[in-house]
Amino acid sequence: MRQKIDCFLTCEDTNVINDEINKLRNSRTIQNIYLLMAGDNINNDNDEAPEGCTIVEVDRPTSSATIKKIAVLATAKYSLILTKATKLNIGPSALERMLRVASDANAAMVYSDHYSLEGKELKQHPAIDYQKGSVRDDFDFGSLILVDNDLLHEYARLHEDCDMKYAGLYDLRLFLSRSGEIFHLNEYLYTEEEKDLRNSGAKQFDYVNPANRDVQIEMEQTVTRHLDDIGALIDTSDYKTPDFNEQDFDVEATVVIPVKNREKTIRDAVESALSQKTDFKYNVIVVDNHSNDNTGIILEQIVEKMNGQGRNDALIRIVPQRNDLGIGGCWNMAINDSRCGRFAVQLDSDDLYSGNDTLQRIVDAFKKEKAAMIIGSYRMCDFELNTLPPGLIDHHEWTEHNGPNNALRINGLGAPRAFFTPLLRQIQFPNTSYGEDYALGLIFSRRYRIGRIYEELYLCRRWGGNSDAALSIEKINANNLYKDRLRTLEISARQQMLKGKEDIMDDSTLLRFFNRQIETWDEARNRYKDLQKVVTKELQYEEHTLTLQFNPARITSTGAKIDRQSLKERACFLCEANRPKEQFKKFFDNRFELLVNPFPILPTHFTIPSKHHEPQRIMGNFDEMMAVLTEYPDLMVFYNGPKCGASAPDHAHFQAGTTGMLPLQQSWQRLSRNLTPLLTDDDGEGIWQVSDYLCFAILLRSKDSKKMEKFFEKTYNVLPKHEGDSEPMMNVIAWKKDDDFIAVVIPREKHRPDCYYAMGEKQCLVSPGALDMAGLIITPREEDYNKLSAEQAVEILREVAMNKTEADNVRKRLTCQSLSTTKHKTYEKEPEVSVGILSAQEISFMLNAPYTAKGESIVGQQAVKFSEGGILWRDNLYRELTFVPQEEEASFSLDNVTIGVDFHWQRQQTQTFNGTLRLVVEADKITAINQLPVEQYLASVISSEMKSTSAAHAVISRSWLLAQIEKRHNLKDGQNNFFSFVKKDDEIIRWYDREDHTIFDVCADDHCQRYQGITEEGRRDVINAIRATRGQVLVYGDDICDARFSKCCGGATEEFQYCWENMPKPYLLAIRDGHGTLPDLRSETAATEWIKSSPDSFCNTTDRQILAQVLNDYDQETPDFYRWKVEYTQEELRNIINEKTKDNFGDIIDLVPVERGKSGRICRLKIVGTEKTLIIGKELEIRRTLSKTHLYSSAFVVEQSDLDANGIPQHFTIFGAGWGHGVGLCQIGAAMMSENGYDYDSILLHYYRGANIKRLYD
């Protein structure tokens, strides 16, 4: 039986297609003819429906309503749909041919090539083949398609509730592609009239015209459903975050301009790039692809001009050696060049950046959005920069949650495009001159966020010389076919990715770093190649299998001299200044960085040195090993102690490499079956002895890296330390197995075995480090490799390992320990702090954004007043008011906030704060309290208190704050330690602390920590320091350290008990702030000599640049602080003392130190007057009593002069040292230590002796 076709013809005027209707009516293939007409067209058509035709009223041919009407009317096997109103001429037997092909191919839909009547000219209009990636909504099928009616009916049934105005036909087509084949018949079967005669350059931007926005939204929703149905939908909430510090770059950004024969435009483009204003270094790389016009000459002229301005490396011109590169190939040359920056930013040789801030905005967007690619917006313009339709192209169809899916529907992503260079180097551009950037955008969007800038950044200049100004249909088809092919590849890749298959984008940042280093460092590359040829053999000793490796390159490490004199004579090869220029560094955190080891033992081998030169040590750095495993769980990390295999014992470092290769790891299943518990908890985590290992070894195991640090600390504290050594001898090997952290500590007895020092044939150059102790024994000499037996190898390891007697002692000490919980509070999340800002009878403040109070939304200027024991606000009385921000970034401003209360820099400011504002009645005043997260509070404190050593200051400020919060919360109800004192008839000893605060945790002034809200918040270095140390505090044993600090210790820090209550804190000791021994400054003779001299100390500096980094502007009003002098007349001193004590001392005869602390600070001072004698203390009380504000410190000596006839001095000179109480960290000393290369944990442990750094919350 002959199959039939129902015809559905979109029509505006029946007269236009009458001839075609007559042909169809006479065709034996046609069953029914329906004319799809809008209501207006029906009303305007005076003729009735042509004979044999039925008019069907529709809204538009592309709507889902139209598709469903067609489905209801279609009763034949196939439906022929004319998708647009056009004059049509179907060729002879064309319908029969389409019907036959549809049947033979069992196609869901058939379309063909056609002729296009453009004016009076008839042109061929071929189509391209449909493929999986042909999902763009503007795919050119021509105007005639033949659809299988069974599938059409199925579509209508499944989409009964669907209501789309514009995307119905598109949705049907995607459904058909999922249900069967969309078949392209490469034959010219009909002619249609083409009314849009614009050239290709004008048409190509129709899809981003803002006037079509409603259409775009429907199209996006449709393609999203399709991608979900075929298993290719990207979940943007699961994106990776790029590590912008994974590699080191000389410049932050590079503008890349591929060019060929653009003498008219290249100068404008390059100068546009070179005129960028940034806060980072950048350059411009132009890849001149064999221009044979004046392009090269123009570029050389610009290079010469830049050199004349001192910008020698600003413009780099590269001419490829190859002649077969497209634009993509030119891009690859630029990004693979060692001079390319961290971010590679596109600029076409025809175009311009809109302003000189384009590059800055792009780089800022990378960091703000944590994106791997950034795409901006561009304006179409002519050569005179006049705007051309459609004007600004911002690609708003790209949304945060669905951009990478919608990108498959459209043919472009926007400009300018910028890429994170390490990822770009990994993927590489396809070597084409069309679609190369689109290909990269699709690949990037598979796993990484693409950030958008919707404001104009770029001018796309259209002129006759543009390569895409007027393309032939053949070129358009070739371009579209290629982009469809890219989409096909991308859809397939996404489908496989979502099924769990790894792809090239799965390469880790670490592997990219490693590969890049090997590619660019010939010496290292050759050694890694040689490592593949290294000879190994297995040695069997009982049940133990050891691996012997003959590795001549390791003679450098094995033969290294590490005595003090040898280390002094050689430059440290781990210090950055002494490394080979080819060696890259990868930033790991603010303490350590990562290098490729150029003398490898393992297939991937890294060294992880501290950023600053400091001795090799494990205590305080074990957490770094855990951090490495957390970040890179596929690595194994190991530590060689200063005398346990470290060839650089003068520079702290770890090593890491390929996991699973060590015999210790390979035998772990067997070894872990026989573990002797030493100290374990109820979770099956803790410390064991690895009983079956060939030497004494201790296992630490937990799923929690913080518990691992605790287990290690317990282990470290029971290991013996040899005289003269800085730490117990040990090696540590750590790795991850599933969710478990595993660390094996191998205590050591000796550095090297006796055979290492033997002479002649008895010598065996084996210097065991962690890998040797783990069973991978390195022999740099061939004779040792050949002669070493399994028994000898085991004997060497046991000789240098801990002996049995010491091992028994360690076991006993460990089993006597406890894993009880810590004394301090545990935090599941970041805590909040309440800060007292201001107390007054009237307070005015501005709510800069909406806040909620008493159930209302409040914004703008507000005022409260103390009245009748309450808070008068808006004519109502309240006991307490709380203003809660409705948005995270909301702020309020308080007027007349006093800073530096009772200090010489006291002043008032209007200050702005984030967080909650509480107003509470206390006594006869209103107190304003700011409640906010701890980390946000610290950002202001550190910005207010210091301008350098931010990481160290973040840790101590956080430690002090949490200690004070816990102290306040632990106070008994009703207890109020406003101040503590000892009072006798002849003595008043008073000390002030933060316990005077009962309704908030801390105050905002210097008596606690200087806090000024967002008035002093937001510097990038401070924010980075707080993020890097988030949750970290100083602990001593199980207690959070009360981490005090002051401006300048004067060369010696003080102990806690001399300034506050008589409870010494073991970590707050008196130390010499520098090199040398601290004299006993409790002696008057020693104190006088110390204070009146200027001993060399970290804080003894007049370097204004350093001081400007440490001190705020008003702090810098203090010109002298390391050593200072104050002079008083008798009258001045008498009046000050009488006023401050509210007493009458008469004339002052003497000021006598009764007791000094270990820094020379006076903690008890006798004031001798003609009317009264009194001993006062402690240091703050003394400073307050002897000054209208405060003396800088109580470390002073007094000289008298001008005695009157009664022997009463008329003049006093006070010589002093330091600024502040001097307890704990010295801020200026810490700044100088940082300047001299000390890292933040070294600085902290210098001032807080015996303390450790611990993270309390994430």
Salt bridges, closest charged atoms under 4 A:
GLU20 OE1 - LYS23 NZ 3.75
ASP113 OD1 - HIS184 NE2 2.67
GLU118 OE1 - LYS123 NZ 3.34
ASP129 OD1 - HIS184 ND1 2.56
ASP137 OD2 - ARG409 NH1 2.38
ASP138 OD1 - ARG136 NH1 3.38
ASP140 OD2 - HIS125 NE2 2.63
ASP148 OD2 - LYS77 NZ 3.62
ASP150 OD2 - LYS77 NZ 3.24
GLU154 OE2 - ARG157 NH2 2.72
ASP171 OD2 - HIS159 NE2 3.57
GLU187 OE2 - ARG97 NH2 2.59
GLU192 OE2 - LYS84 NZ 3.24
GLU192 OE2 - HIS114 NE2 3.79
GLU194 OE1 - LYS84 NZ 3.76
ASP196 OD2 - ARG198 NH2 2.95
ASP206 OD2 - ARG198 NH2 2.65
ASP229 OD2 - ARG178 NH2 3.49
ASP243 OD2 - LYS586 NZ 2.98
GLU246 OE1 - ARG512 NH2 3.06
GLU252 OE1 - ARG342 NE 3.08
GLU252 OE2 - LYS367 NZ 2.87
ASP268 OD2 - ARG461 NH1 3.22
ASP288 OD2 - ARG317 NH2 2.82
GLU300 OE2 - ARG317 NH1 3.08
ASP324 OD2 - ARG322 NH2 2.58
ASP337 OD1 - ARG339 NE 2.84
ASP350 OD1 - ARG262 NE 2.68
ASP394 OD2 - HIS396 ND1 2.77
GLU397 OE2 - HIS395 ND1 2.45
GLU400 OE2 - ARG449 NH1 2.34
ASP437 OD2 - ARG417 NH2 2.54
GLU455 OE1 - ARG361 NH2 3.16
GLU456 OE1 - ARG379 NE 3.04
ASP468 OD1 - ARG462 NH2 2.74
ASP484 OD1 - ARG136 NE 3.01
ASP484 OD1 - ARG487 NH2 2.75
GLU490 OE1 - ARG446 NH2 2.64
GLU490 OE2 - ARG494 NE 2.81
ASP503 OD2 - ARG446 NH1 2.72
ASP503 OD1 - ARG447 NE 3.30
ASP506 OD1 - LYS240 NZ 3.63
ASP506 OD1 - ARG447 NH1 3.14
GLU519 OE1 - ARG516 NH1 3.80
ASP522 OD1 - ARG525 NH2 2.35
GLU523 OE2 - ARG527 NH2 2.49
GLU543 OE2 - HIS544 NE2 3.92
GLU543 OE2 - ARG670 NH1 3.94
GLU576 OE2 - LYS585 NZ 2.72
GLU582 OE2 - LYS581 NZ 3.34
GLU593 OE2 - ARG579 NH2 2.57
GLU614 OE1 - ARG617 NH1 3.24
ASP623 OD2 - ARG591 NH1 3.27
GLU624 OE1 - ARG591 NH1 3.13
ASP650 OD1 - ARG570 NH2 3.12
ASP650 OD2 - HIS613 NE2 3.72
ASP681 OD2 - LYS707 NZ 2.89
ASP683 OD2 - LYS707 NZ 3.48
GLU685 OE1 - LYS707 NZ 2.69
GLU709 OE2 - LYS706 NZ 3.47
ASP725 OD1 - LYS643 NZ 3.00
ASP725 OD2 - HIS722 ND1 3.88
ASP740 OD1 - LYS703 NZ 3.13
ASP754 OD1 - LYS750 NZ 2.68
GLU783 OE2 - ARG781 NE 3.48
ASP784 OD2 - ARG781 NE 2.88
ASP784 OD1 - LYS787 NZ 3.74
GLU799 OE2 - LYS750 NZ 2.57
ASP808 OD2 - LYS804 NZ 3.17
ASP808 OD1 - ARG811 NH2 1.78
GLU830 OE1 - ARG1030 NH2 2.94
GLU856 OE2 - ARG874 NH2 3.03
GLU880 OE2 - ARG918 NE 3.37
GLU935 OE1 - ARG958 NH2 2.87
GLU945 OE1 - LYS1047 NZ 3.41
GLU987 OE1 - LYS984 NZ 3.97
GLU987 OE2 - ARG1164 NE 2.82
ASP993 OD2 - ARG1044 NH2 2.95
GLU995 OE2 - LYS967 NZ 3.36
ASP996 OD1 - HIS997 NE2 3.43
ASP1001 OD1 - ARG968 NH1 2.71
ASP1001 OD1 - HIS969 NE2 3.88
ASP1006 OD2 - ARG1010 NH2 2.78
ASP1021 OD1 - ARG1019 NE 3.25
ASP1042 OD2 - LYS967 NZ 3.69
ASP1042 OD1 - ARG1044 NE 2.70
GLU1055 OE2 - LYS1158 NZ 3.32
ASP1073 OD1 - HIS1246 NE2 3.25
ASP1080 OD1 - ARG1082 NE 3.09
GLU1084 OE2 - ARG1156 NE 2.53
ASP1115 OD2 - ARG1010 NH1 2.92
ASP1115 OD2 - LYS1047 NZ 3.73
GLU1117 OE1 - ARG907 NH2 3.20
GLU1127 OE1 - HIS1211 NE2 3.42
ASP1143 OD2 - LYS1172 NZ 2.34
ASP1147 OD1 - ARG1134 NH1 2.70
GLU1155 OE1 - ARG1164 NH1 3.85
GLU1179 OE1 - ARG1183 NH1 3.20
GLU1181 OE2 - ARG990 NH1 3.50
GLU1199 OE2 - LYS1092 NZ 2.22
ASP1241 OD2 - ARG591 NH2 3.26
ASP1241 OD2 - ARG617 NH2 3.74
